[in-house]
Amino acid sequence: TPMKSHYTFNLRDVSKVFQGICSTTSASIEDAPQLARLWVHESLRVFADRLTDEPDREWFFGLAKRLTEKHFKSAVGEFNKVFARLDVNEDGEIDAHELRRLMFGDFMVPGADPKIYAELDDFDQVVDVVGEYLSDFNSTSKKPMHLVLFLYALEHVCRICRIISQPGGHALLVGVGGSGRQSLTRLAAVMADFNVFQIAISKSYGKAEWHDDLKKMMKMAGEANKNTVFLFSDTQINHEYFVEDISNILNTAEVPNLMDNSDYSTIFENIRGRAKAAGMDGSKDLMRNFFTSEVKKNLHVVLCFSPVG
């Protein structure tokens, strides 16, 4: 419908569910019920997080419940039994609100290598760990964030962490100003140990400055091989070409005519070792393809838009 034009789903979304499932390891999935919870969680993240009103979310909850019991019942039993630890009011029935506490993440052990994507089954521990990340950020940042880590904030920071931790993962955060979209993205980037790149708009900020910033950002992701979050707000859209260039980055990880031969010469020299290790023979076309693939892998665009106006 016109009010819900983003309700478009295809097989790519189904593949994202399995991409999320494959983000974990067999060692972190203890039994069949936990695998069922992981499947429900990834389905919620891929499909339900796009739903904008309560009736739609309730419908999806009912669908997830029916499908879980249809396909997993012989292995795990009743839906309410599988999710029993989420039954806060202890009435024996899991509802959509209680299912909000179903979380998975790979940030519970700071500095871990490799990071293990696993179920977060201790809510209080999640609050403590995320609080430590926030305290560490505030102790070194010139702009500390004073966030209250209640359920809503933890839900969204876990969701953003999940998205940016996946190669080529991008997010659209819709909410009114002051709802914490940018702050939670910065916190998620800290938890994932990613860099945050954001433009600084001024009266003199035009096409040349915009392209210079895009170059810096893409070189950071592709040349320096650093995981980078590009945080961009709808209030920063001063020109239509901003949106066009971001669309190109999302679709192809390239912006037409952004870089000249001298830019590419420097980039190729700096990525030659990595490209050779990946089996590239050093030709310009292959080097450029390698650079683009690195940008696509390491750059994560997070758009913060308002539903108002």
GIRA-V699687 format. One record per pair of residues at least 6 apart in sequence whose C-alpha atoms are under 6 Angstrom apart, sorted by the first residue. I is the first residue (numbers start at 0). J is the second residue. D is the distance in whole Angstrom. If there is no record, write none. Layout:
# GIRA-V699687
{{I,J,D} {I,J,D}}
This chain:
# GIRA-V699687
{{16,41,5} {16,42,6} {23,116,5} {27,117,6} {32,75,5} {32,81,6} {68,78,6} {79,92,6} {79,93,6} {85,97,6} {86,93,6} {102,119,5} {103,117,5} {103,118,4} {103,119,5} {104,116,5} {104,117,6} {105,114,5} {105,115,5} {105,116,4} {137,143,4} {156,183,6} {156,187,6} {160,187,5} {162,168,5} {163,299,6} {166,296,5} {167,295,5} {167,296,5} {168,299,6} {169,299,5} {169,300,5} {169,301,6} {170,301,5} {171,301,6} {171,302,5} {172,303,5} {173,304,5} {173,305,5} {174,305,5} {175,305,5} {193,226,5} {193,227,6} {194,227,5} {195,227,6} {195,228,5} {196,228,6} {196,229,5} {197,230,5} {219,225,6} {220,226,6} {220,227,6} {220,294,5} {220,297,5} {220,298,6} {221,290,5} {221,293,5} {221,294,4} {222,266,6} {226,297,5} {227,298,5} {228,299,5} {228,300,6} {229,300,5} {230,301,5} {231,302,5} {232,302,6} {232,303,5} {233,304,5} {244,254,6} {247,254,6} {252,295,5}}
